[in-house]
Amino acid sequence: MKHQFPSGIIKVCLILTDLSDSDNVANIPFVSFLSLSLAARVLLCVRAVCVRGVFACRVSSSMKRGKNTEEAAAEGENKTGSASAKKTKKSKEPEAPILYNDPPDKTTSNDGRSANMKITSWNVDGLRAWVKKNGLDWVREEAPDVLCLQETKCSEKALPAEITSMPEYPHKYWAVSDDKEGYSGVAMLCKTEPLKVTYGIGKEEHDKEGRVITAEFPSFYLVTAYVPNASRGLVRLDYRKTWDVDFRAYLSELDMQKPLVLCGDLNVAHQEIDLKNPKGNKKNAGFTPEEREGFRQLLAAGFVDSFRELYPGQANAYTFWTYMMNARSKNVGWRLDYFLLSSSLLPGLCDSKIRNKVMGSDHCPITLHLAV
């Protein structure tokens, strides 16, 4: 509500206000008869009326503004509450990890033959610790014809009796590092005795680290390997590149004699699909362009990645997870463990398995079903 005053009161107020200023008295003829004292008294009365009117206006306006402010605040609270509710509704729960479900084993090849060779490979990250974690219980359940282990980190004299005395595998072979105790190392345990077993690839700079065992069987070679890691800061990348060249030459020479199966921790994720975070790891060991190129050249030499041959588009299938940051439960991993085959063995390929539910190491075991 607006408060209005008669125009005469306003005019008198304005005139008498001017009269209080002695410099303006002479300039206003129609009030010149008034004495200054009378003018002052009238001025006080008029000013009082004006002040009362203005005060009433201000109080009313303040009350109205207060009401508007309260309404606005209430409306703001409602909007904020509504926005918060919307925000709460829109905020998502942390996404559940996408896990790989290992499908049922296939034991028949495309050409109709039944698998007669079962090979398991596992980077155990320390043989003695792995035995204490009951790794051998799972091996007995899986019951492969040949068990290949990498990163055993154990000299022959320190091997646990639980594994050296296993009656299921009477033929056991060990390669260990000559330079460092508790470093590197591979093993091969066989139900049937191979025709021949050799260690290394014929080059001292590589063989002293105990990284390769080769077993010759009647219709194929089996090679298990623990390929050197380029290491943090890529300090061994140059050595790794040399290894890749020499190892490929060794495998190609074997392949000219009879087909082969290569298994083990090859320490490379070949494609972006083979690790969870490819963009963030392009400069890290295991996913550098140089290591991936080395793997590509191995395939170009006539060897086939058995898992990708059977499951070309399968994502989230990993064999290694760091112990940090709950990586395994989140399935933030890498596929570093492989079965590579000579192309001539492909018709007998039945299945290539990733046993990602099996615990006991930072790697999981992998298993190959083959008809030979």
Phi, psi and chi 1 to 4 in degrees:
 res  aa     phi    psi   chi1   chi2   chi3   chi4
   1 MET       -  133.1  176.0  179.0  178.6      -
   2 LYS   -96.5  138.1  -65.9 -178.8  179.4  179.2
   3 HIS   -94.9  123.8  -68.3  -93.4      -      -
   4 GLN  -115.0  146.1  -63.6 -179.7  -10.9      -
   5 PHE  -116.4  145.8  -62.2   94.6      -      -
   6 PRO   -56.0  143.4  -24.3   33.2      -      -
   7 SER   -61.6  -31.3   58.9      -      -      -
   8 GLY   -64.1  -42.5      -      -      -      -
   9 ILE   -62.7  -41.4  -66.5  177.5      -      -
  10 ILE   -64.2  -42.3  -64.5  173.3      -      -
  11 LYS   -64.0  -46.2 -175.7 -179.4  -68.1 -176.3
  12 VAL   -60.3  -40.2  170.5      -      -      -
  13 CYS   -60.0  -44.1  179.0      -      -      -
  14 LEU   -67.5  -41.9  -67.3  172.9      -      -
  15 ILE   -66.0  -48.8  -67.7  172.2      -      -
  16 LEU   -68.1  -27.7  -66.6 -178.9      -      -
  17 THR   -63.1  -39.9  -60.2      -      -      -
  18 ASP   -67.1  -30.0  -76.1  -16.9      -      -
  19 LEU   -67.2  -22.2  -74.7  175.5      -      -
  20 SER   -71.5  -11.3   64.4      -      -      -
  21 ASP  -101.9  109.9 -173.9  -13.9      -      -
  22 SER   -57.9  -25.2   59.5      -      -      -
  23 ASP   -71.6  -16.7  -68.2  -21.4      -      -
  24 ASN  -103.3   -9.3  -67.7  -29.9      -      -
  25 VAL   -59.8  -45.8  173.0      -      -      -
  26 ALA   -67.4  -18.8      -      -      -      -
  27 ASN   -90.1   -1.4  -63.8  -34.5      -      -
  28 ILE  -119.9   94.6  -54.0  176.6      -      -
  29 PRO   -67.7  -40.0   13.1  -18.4      -      -
  30 PHE   -75.6   -1.7   77.5   95.4      -      -
  31 VAL  -120.7   18.2  -65.7      -      -      -
  32 SER   -69.5  -20.5   55.9      -      -      -
  33 PHE   -75.3  -13.4   62.5   92.9      -      -
  34 LEU   -78.1  139.3  -66.2  173.1      -      -
  35 SER   -78.6  157.5   67.5      -      -      -
  36 LEU   -63.6  -34.6  -70.2  176.1      -      -
  37 SER   -67.8  -43.0   59.9      -      -      -
  38 LEU   -63.1  -42.7  176.7   61.1      -      -
  39 ALA   -60.3  -38.5      -      -      -      -
  40 ALA   -65.6  -40.9      -      -      -      -
  41 ARG   -66.2  -43.5  -74.8 -166.0  -63.9  -88.9
  42 VAL   -62.1  -41.2  174.2      -      -      -
  43 LEU   -59.1  -41.5  175.0   62.9      -      -
  44 LEU   -63.6  -41.3  -71.2  174.1      -      -
  45 CYS   -64.3  -46.1  -67.0      -      -      -
  46 VAL   -64.2  -41.8  174.0      -      -      -
  47 ARG   -61.9  -38.1  -81.4 -177.1  172.3  172.9
  48 ALA   -62.2  -43.8      -      -      -      -
  49 VAL   -61.2  -45.2  172.1      -      -      -
  50 CYS   -61.4  -44.0  -69.6      -      -      -
  51 VAL   -62.7  -42.4  167.6      -      -      -
  52 ARG   -60.7  -43.2  -72.7  179.8   62.7 -170.4
  53 GLY   -64.2  -45.9      -      -      -      -
  54 VAL   -63.1  -41.8  171.0      -      -      -
  55 PHE   -61.2  -42.7  177.4   75.1      -      -
  56 ALA   -61.8  -41.5      -      -      -      -
  57 CYS   -60.4  -45.4  -71.5      -      -      -
  58 ARG   -66.3  -39.0  -73.8 -178.0  175.8  175.9
  59 VAL   -63.3  -45.5  168.2      -      -      -
  60 SER   -62.3  -43.4  175.1      -      -      -
  61 SER   -64.2  -40.2  176.9      -      -      -
  62 SER   -64.8  -41.2  -62.7      -      -      -
  63 MET   -62.4  -41.0  -69.1  175.7   65.8      -
  64 LYS   -64.8  -43.7 -173.8  174.0 -177.5 -179.7
  65 ARG   -62.9  -40.1  -79.1 -160.8  -56.2  -90.6
  66 GLY   -60.8  -42.6      -      -      -      -
  67 LYS   -63.8  -43.4 -178.1  178.1 -179.0 -178.4
  68 ASN   -62.5  -38.7  -69.5  -19.2      -      -
  69 THR   -64.5  -42.8  -58.1      -      -      -
  70 GLU   -63.2  -42.7  -72.0  178.3    2.0      -
  71 GLU   -63.1  -42.4  -70.2  176.2   -5.5      -
  72 ALA   -63.8  -40.5      -      -      -      -
  73 ALA   -63.3  -43.9      -      -      -      -
  74 ALA   -61.6  -43.6      -      -      -      -
  75 GLU   -62.9  -40.5 -176.3  179.1   -4.8      -
  76 GLY   -61.8  -41.1      -      -      -      -
  77 GLU   -61.5  -41.5  -75.4 -177.9    7.0      -
  78 ASN   -63.9  -42.6  -70.3  -24.3      -      -
  79 LYS   -66.0  -42.2  -73.3 -177.8  178.6  178.7
  80 THR   -62.8  -45.5  -56.1      -      -      -
  81 GLY   -60.7  -43.1      -      -      -      -
  82 SER   -63.2  -42.7  176.8      -      -      -
  83 ALA   -63.5  -40.7      -      -      -      -
  84 SER   -62.9  -41.0  -61.1      -      -      -
  85 ALA   -62.7  -43.3      -      -      -      -
  86 LYS   -62.9  -41.7  -70.3  179.9 -178.9  178.3
  87 LYS   -62.4  -40.8 -171.4  174.3 -178.8 -178.5
  88 THR   -62.7  -40.9  -57.7      -      -      -
  89 LYS   -66.3  -38.4  -70.7 -179.3 -178.8  178.2
  90 LYS   -76.0  -29.0  -70.4 -177.0  178.6  178.6
  91 SER   -64.1  131.7   61.8      -      -      -
  92 LYS   -97.7  149.3  -63.5 -179.3  178.7  179.2
  93 GLU   -69.5  152.1  -66.4  -71.6  -28.2      -
  94 PRO   -55.7  133.4  -23.5   33.0      -      -
  95 GLU   -65.7  136.9  -67.5 -175.2    3.3      -
  96 ALA   -69.2  141.1      -      -      -      -
  97 PRO   -62.9  145.3   22.5  -32.3      -      -
  98 ILE   -89.8  113.7  -58.2  174.1      -      -
  99 LEU   -99.8  154.3  -56.0  178.2      -      -
 100 TYR   -92.5  128.7  170.3   65.5      -      -
 101 ASN  -103.5  110.8  -68.1  -45.4      -      -
 102 ASP   -64.3  115.5 -175.2   25.8      -      -
 103 PRO   -71.6  168.7   26.9  -33.0      -      -
 104 PRO   -56.9  145.2  -24.1   33.0      -      -
 105 ASP   -65.7  138.9  -67.3   19.5      -      -
 106 LYS  -100.6  127.7  -58.2  172.3 -174.3  175.4
 107 THR  -118.9   17.4   56.2      -      -      -
 108 THR  -127.4  134.6  -56.1      -      -      -
 109 SER   -80.5  169.6   65.2      -      -      -
 110 ASN   -63.1  -27.3  -73.6  -23.6      -      -
 111 ASP   -90.9   11.5   61.7    7.5      -      -
 112 GLY    90.6    3.7      -      -      -      -
 113 ARG   -86.2  148.8  -70.4 -179.2  -70.6  161.2
 114 SER   -87.8  143.7  -64.6      -      -      -
 115 ALA   -62.5  132.9      -      -      -      -
 116 ASN  -127.2    8.7   58.7   -1.8      -      -
 117 MET  -139.6  122.6  177.8   59.7   68.8      -
 118 LYS  -121.7  120.5 -176.8  177.4 -176.8 -179.9
 119 ILE  -122.5  132.7  -54.7  168.5      -      -
 120 THR  -117.8  138.4  -68.5      -      -      -
 121 SER  -126.2  139.0  175.6      -      -      -
 122 TRP  -153.0  123.1 -162.8   -9.9      -      -
 123 ASN   -81.2  111.0  178.7  -39.8      -      -
 124 VAL   -91.6   -8.0  -65.7      -      -      -
 125 ASP    52.3   50.6 -170.9   30.9      -      -
 126 GLY   107.4  103.4      -      -      -      -
 127 LEU   -61.6  -44.2 -175.4   68.5      -      -
 128 ARG   -65.2  -42.5  -73.1  166.0  -72.2 -170.5
 129 ALA   -66.1  -39.1      -      -      -      -
 130 TRP   -63.5  -40.1  172.6   75.0      -      -
 131 VAL   -63.0  -41.0  167.2      -      -      -
 132 LYS   -66.0  -25.2  -69.2  178.3 -179.0  178.2
 133 LYS   -87.4   13.5  -65.0  174.9 -175.2  176.6
 134 ASN    67.9   32.1  -59.0  -44.7      -      -
 135 GLY   -60.2  -32.8      -      -      -      -
 136 LEU   -70.0  -25.5  -69.4  176.7      -      -
 137 ASP   -62.6  -43.6  -68.6  -15.5      -      -
 138 TRP   -66.7  -40.1 -178.9   84.0      -      -
 139 VAL   -57.4  -41.5  170.0      -      -      -
 140 ARG   -65.7  -34.8  -70.0 -172.0  173.2   95.2
 141 GLU   -69.9  -42.5  -68.2  177.3   10.2      -
 142 GLU   -69.8  -38.9 -174.9   77.4   -9.0      -
 143 ALA    52.9   56.3      -      -      -      -
 144 PRO   -73.7  159.8   29.4  -35.7      -      -
 145 ASP   -71.6  -34.7  -61.8  -59.6      -      -
 146 VAL  -134.0  134.3 -177.4      -      -      -
 147 LEU  -114.9  122.2  172.6   66.0      -      -
 148 CYS  -112.1  130.9  -62.3      -      -      -
 149 LEU  -121.6  144.5  -55.4  176.0      -      -
 150 GLN  -126.4  159.8  -58.1   86.4   42.0      -
 151 GLU    53.9   52.3 -151.8  169.8   -5.1      -
 152 THR   -71.5  -30.7   55.0      -      -      -
 153 LYS    52.9   42.1  -59.3 -179.9 -179.9  178.3
 154 CYS  -150.8  128.4 -175.3      -      -      -
 155 SER   -72.8  160.7   64.7      -      -      -
 156 GLU   -62.2  -35.6  -76.5 -164.9   62.1      -
 157 LYS   -70.4  -17.6   64.1 -176.6  178.9 -178.9
 158 ALA  -103.9    9.6      -      -      -      -
 159 LEU   -64.2  137.3  -68.1  170.0      -      -
 160 PRO   -66.4  141.1  -17.1   28.8      -      -
 161 ALA   -62.5  -29.0      -      -      -      -
 162 GLU   -58.2  -31.1  -66.5   91.9  -29.3      -
 163 ILE   -97.6  -34.9 -166.0  167.8      -      -
 164 THR   -68.2  -23.1   57.6      -      -      -
 165 SER  -101.3    9.9   61.6      -      -      -
 166 MET   -63.7  116.5  -77.2 -174.7   76.3      -
 167 PRO   -72.2  -21.8   25.4  -33.0      -      -
 168 GLU   -65.3  -26.0  -61.0   92.8  -26.1      -
 169 TYR  -127.1   85.4  -61.2   98.1      -      -
 170 PRO   -73.2  -15.0   24.0  -32.0      -      -
 171 HIS  -114.3  107.9  -49.2  -73.9      -      -
 172 LYS  -125.2  138.5  -55.2  175.9 -176.2   68.4
 173 TYR  -135.2  138.1  -51.6   94.3      -      -
 174 TRP  -131.3  138.2  -45.9   91.3      -      -
 175 ALA  -126.4  129.7      -      -      -      -
 176 VAL  -128.6  164.0  -61.1      -      -      -
 177 SER   -74.0  131.3  172.8      -      -      -
 178 ASP   -78.8  -27.0  -65.3  -26.0      -      -
 179 ASP   -88.7  -41.2  -72.1  -12.4      -      -
 180 LYS  -125.1  129.1  -59.8  178.1 -175.6  177.5
 181 GLU   -73.1  135.1  179.7   76.1   20.7      -
 182 GLY    71.6   33.2      -      -      -      -
 183 TYR  -132.7  138.7  173.6   75.1      -      -
 184 SER    58.1 -143.3 -173.0      -      -      -
 185 GLY    95.7  138.8      -      -      -      -
 186 VAL  -135.8  162.4  -67.4      -      -      -
 187 ALA  -145.0  155.6      -      -      -      -
 188 MET  -139.5  123.2 -173.5 -178.6  -67.3      -
 189 LEU  -116.4  125.1  -72.6   70.1      -      -
 190 CYS  -124.1  141.2  -52.1      -      -      -
 191 LYS   -76.4  -36.2  -71.1 -175.8  175.3 -179.9
 192 THR  -112.1  137.5  -57.2      -      -      -
 193 GLU   -69.2  127.6 -173.9  176.2    8.4      -
 194 PRO   -67.4  163.1  -15.0   28.5      -      -
 195 LEU   -67.8  -36.2  -59.5  176.1      -      -
 196 LYS  -159.6  146.5 -177.1 -179.4  178.7 -179.1
 197 VAL  -131.0  132.3  174.1      -      -      -
 198 THR  -128.9  160.9   58.1      -      -      -
 199 TYR  -122.6  136.4  -57.7   88.3      -      -
 200 GLY    81.6 -172.7      -      -      -      -
 201 ILE  -123.2   12.8   63.5  174.7      -      -
 202 GLY    88.5   14.2      -      -      -      -
 203 LYS  -129.9  119.7  -70.9 -172.3  175.0  -69.5
 204 GLU   -58.6  -39.8  175.9   60.2   24.7      -
 205 GLU   -62.0  -25.3   62.6  176.4  -46.1      -
 206 HIS   -96.1  -39.9  -54.6  -47.8      -      -
 207 ASP   -70.1  -22.6  -63.6  -14.6      -      -
 208 LYS   -68.9  -12.9   64.7 -175.8  179.7  179.7
 209 GLU   -95.5    0.1  -66.1 -169.4   -6.6      -
 210 GLY    62.1   60.9      -      -      -      -
 211 ARG  -113.1  -11.9  -66.7 -173.6  176.6  -85.1
 212 VAL  -140.6  136.0  176.5      -      -      -
 213 ILE  -128.1  135.3  -64.4  176.1      -      -
 214 THR  -121.0  127.8  -58.6      -      -      -
 215 ALA  -117.0  132.4      -      -      -      -
 216 GLU   -98.3  124.6 -178.9 -178.6   -3.1      -
 217 PHE  -111.2  168.4  -67.8   93.8      -      -
 218 PRO   -53.4  -39.1  -29.9   37.3      -      -
 219 SER  -113.8    0.0   56.7      -      -      -
 220 PHE  -165.5  163.8   69.8  101.4      -      -
 221 TYR   -97.3  144.8  -74.6  106.7      -      -
 222 LEU  -118.2  122.2  174.0   59.6      -      -
 223 VAL  -117.3  125.7 -179.1      -      -      -
 224 THR  -112.3  138.6 -173.0      -      -      -
 225 ALA  -143.2  145.4      -      -      -      -
 226 TYR  -115.5   96.1  174.1   46.3      -      -
 227 VAL   -71.1  138.0  171.2      -      -      -
 228 PRO   -61.7  140.2   16.2  -27.3      -      -
 229 ASN   -83.1  140.9 -168.5  -53.2      -      -
 230 ALA   -68.1  -13.9      -      -      -      -
 231 SER    74.4  162.9  -61.0      -      -      -
 232 ARG   -60.5  134.0 -172.8 -179.8  -61.2  -84.7
 233 GLY    77.1    6.6      -      -      -      -
 234 LEU    57.2   33.8  -55.1  179.9      -      -
 235 VAL   -68.7  -20.4  -65.1      -      -      -
 236 ARG  -111.6   19.8  -64.3 -162.6   85.6 -167.9
 237 LEU   -64.4  -41.1 -178.5   58.5      -      -
 238 ASP   -63.0  -41.7  -71.8  -20.1      -      -
 239 TYR   -63.7  -40.5  171.3   67.8      -      -
 240 ARG   -61.0  -40.6  168.8   63.0 -178.9  -91.3
 241 LYS   -63.5  -39.4  -70.6  159.8   64.3  176.4
 242 THR   -65.2  -43.5  -59.2      -      -      -
 243 TRP   -56.5  -48.5  160.9  -81.7      -      -
 244 ASP   -56.1  -42.6  -76.1  -12.9      -      -
 245 VAL   -65.5  -47.4  171.8      -      -      -
 246 ASP   -69.6  -38.2  -66.6  -20.0      -      -
 247 PHE   -68.5  -40.6 -170.2   46.7      -      -
 248 ARG   -62.5  -40.2 -176.4  171.3   66.0 -109.2
 249 ALA   -64.0  -39.9      -      -      -      -
 250 TYR   -62.8  -46.7  171.3   74.0      -      -
 251 LEU   -65.6  -39.9  -64.0  174.3      -      -
 252 SER   -63.9  -36.2  -63.7      -      -      -
 253 GLU   -66.5  -41.6 -174.2  177.8  -18.6      -
 254 LEU   -62.7  -42.5  -72.1  178.5      -      -
 255 ASP   -62.3  -25.4 -169.4   42.6      -      -
 256 MET   -72.9  -19.7  -70.7 -172.0  -69.5      -
 257 GLN   -91.0  -46.6  -58.9  171.8   42.5      -
 258 LYS  -161.5  159.5   61.2  174.6   66.3  173.2
 259 PRO   -64.0  160.3   21.4  -31.5      -      -
 260 LEU  -137.1  158.5   67.0   84.0      -      -
 261 VAL  -116.0  126.2  174.3      -      -      -
 262 LEU  -108.6  128.3  166.1   64.6      -      -
 263 CYS  -134.8  157.0   69.2      -      -      -
 264 GLY   140.1 -171.5      -      -      -      -
 265 ASP   -88.1  103.5  178.2    0.2      -      -
 266 LEU   -91.0    0.5  -55.7 -170.6      -      -
 267 ASN    52.0   44.4 -100.1  -39.0      -      -
 268 VAL  -156.2  137.6   61.6      -      -      -
 269 ALA   -96.9  114.6      -      -      -      -
 270 HIS   -66.7  -50.9  178.2 -146.1      -      -
 271 GLN  -122.2  168.8  -60.9  171.7  -35.9      -
 272 GLU   -60.2  -29.7  -69.2 -167.1   -4.1      -
 273 ILE   -67.2  -14.9 -163.6  174.7      -      -
 274 ASP   -91.7    8.2  -65.7  -44.0      -      -
 275 LEU  -152.2  158.7   72.3  164.6      -      -
 276 LYS   -71.2  -43.1 -178.6   66.2  174.3 -179.2
 277 ASN  -121.2   74.9  -63.7  -43.1      -      -
 278 PRO   -65.5  -38.5   21.5  -31.9      -      -
 279 LYS   -64.2  -36.1  -68.2 -177.7  179.9  178.6
 280 GLY   -85.0   -1.0      -      -      -      -
 281 ASN  -121.6   13.0  -76.4  -68.7      -      -
 282 LYS   -67.0  -18.2  -69.4 -176.1  176.8  179.1
 283 LYS  -111.7   14.9  -64.8 -177.2 -180.0  179.9
 284 ASN  -107.4  153.0  -69.8  -26.2      -      -
 285 ALA   -54.9  134.0      -      -      -      -
 286 GLY   100.6  -14.0      -      -      -      -
 287 PHE  -142.9   22.0 -161.2   60.0      -      -
 288 THR   -74.1  156.4   61.7      -      -      -
 289 PRO   -56.7  -35.4  -25.4   34.3      -      -
 290 GLU   -66.6  -43.7  -66.1   86.9  -13.9      -
 291 GLU   -68.5  -40.3  -68.8  163.4  -57.9      -
 292 ARG   -66.5  -36.3  -64.4  171.2   67.4 -167.9
 293 GLU   -66.5  -38.7  174.7   61.4   18.6      -
 294 GLY   -59.9  -40.2      -      -      -      -
 295 PHE   -68.6  -41.8 -169.5   88.6      -      -
 296 ARG   -59.1  -41.0 -171.8 -162.1   67.5   78.6
 297 GLN   -67.8  -30.5  -69.9 -175.0   15.2      -
 298 LEU   -65.5  -41.2 -167.1   55.6      -      -
 299 LEU   -66.9  -38.6  -60.0 -177.2      -      -
 300 ALA   -65.6  -22.4      -      -      -      -
 301 ALA   -78.1   -1.0      -      -      -      -
 302 GLY   113.5   10.5      -      -      -      -
 303 PHE  -104.3  151.6  -57.1  103.8      -      -
 304 VAL  -123.3  133.8  179.0      -      -      -
 305 ASP   -75.7  107.2  177.6   -7.7      -      -
 306 SER   -63.5  -38.2   62.4      -      -      -
 307 PHE   -65.9  -46.7 -177.1   81.3      -      -
 308 ARG   -69.9  -26.1  -77.3  -74.7  166.3 -123.3
 309 GLU   -62.8  -39.1  179.1   69.3   18.2      -
 310 LEU   -91.3  -30.6  -63.8  172.6      -      -
 311 TYR  -131.1   68.9  -52.7   99.3      -      -
 312 PRO   -63.4  -31.1   20.3  -31.5      -      -
 313 GLY  -108.7   13.5      -      -      -      -
 314 GLN   -75.9  113.0  178.9   62.4   61.3      -
 315 ALA   -95.1  168.6      -      -      -      -
 316 ASN    63.9   20.8  -54.5  -60.0      -      -
 317 ALA  -103.9  101.3      -      -      -      -
 318 TYR  -121.8  160.8  -50.0  126.4      -      -
 319 THR  -122.7   -5.5   66.0      -      -      -
 320 PHE  -139.1  138.8  164.3   80.2      -      -
 321 TRP  -140.7  130.5  -55.5  -97.9      -      -
 322 THR   -63.1  153.1  177.5      -      -      -
 323 TYR   -71.6  -15.5  -73.9  122.4      -      -
 324 MET   -85.1  156.1  -61.8 -178.2  -68.8      -
 325 MET    60.3   25.8  -53.9  -66.1  -69.8      -
 326 ASN    54.1   37.3  -64.4  -41.8      -      -
 327 ALA   -60.2  -36.8      -      -      -      -
 328 ARG   -70.5  -42.1 -171.6  154.8 -171.5  174.5
 329 SER   -65.8  -27.8   63.3      -      -      -
 330 LYS   -89.4   -5.6  -62.3  174.1 -175.9  175.7
 331 ASN    57.2   43.5 -160.7   29.9      -      -
 332 VAL   -96.1   91.0  178.9      -      -      -
 333 GLY  -136.8 -171.4      -      -      -      -
 334 TRP  -136.2  147.2  -58.6   56.2      -      -
 335 ARG   -98.8  101.1 -169.4  169.7   72.6   97.0
 336 LEU  -111.9  -14.0  -58.0  179.1      -      -
 337 ASP  -106.9  134.6  -57.7   83.6      -      -
 338 TYR  -139.8  158.0  -62.3   81.3      -      -
 339 PHE  -116.7  112.4  -77.1  105.0      -      -
 340 LEU  -103.3  140.1  -59.9 -171.1      -      -
 341 LEU  -123.1  148.2  -48.1  178.7      -      -
 342 SER   -61.2  143.0  -64.2      -      -      -
 343 SER   -58.6  -27.6   55.3      -      -      -
 344 SER   -70.1  -15.2   60.0      -      -      -
 345 LEU   -89.5   -7.6  -69.0  176.5      -      -
 346 LEU   -57.2  -39.4  -86.4 -176.7      -      -
 347 PRO   -58.5  -25.9  -26.4   35.8      -      -
 348 GLY   -94.2    3.8      -      -      -      -
 349 LEU   -71.6  122.6  174.1   60.7      -      -
 350 CYS  -100.9  -50.8  -59.9      -      -      -
 351 ASP  -162.2  153.6 -148.7  -11.8      -      -
 352 SER  -131.3  113.6 -172.3      -      -      -
 353 LYS  -107.4  144.8  -47.2  -59.5  -62.9  173.4
 354 ILE  -116.8  109.6  -65.4  178.1      -      -
 355 ARG   -88.6   67.5  -51.5  -62.2 -161.1 -164.4
 356 ASN   -72.4  -10.6   60.7  -45.8      -      -
 357 LYS   -85.6  -10.6  -56.6  -69.4 -166.6  -56.7
 358 VAL   -84.2  126.6  179.9      -      -      -
 359 MET   -99.4  173.4  -50.6  -59.4  -74.8      -
 360 GLY   129.9  -10.4      -      -      -      -
 361 SER  -158.5  174.6  169.9      -      -      -
 362 ASP   -80.5   -6.3   52.1   -2.4      -      -
 363 HIS  -110.5  158.0  -68.5 -111.8      -      -
 364 CYS  -107.1  160.6   71.4      -      -      -
 365 PRO   -75.2  156.9   24.0  -30.0      -      -
 366 ILE  -128.0  150.8   57.6  175.0      -      -
 367 THR  -135.5  140.3  -69.3      -      -      -
 368 LEU  -114.6  131.9  179.3   74.8      -      -
 369 HIS  -107.6  124.4  -67.5  -72.5      -      -
 370 LEU  -139.3  140.4 -169.5   65.3      -      -
 371 ALA  -102.7  116.2      -      -      -      -
 372 VAL  -124.3      -  -67.5      -      -      -
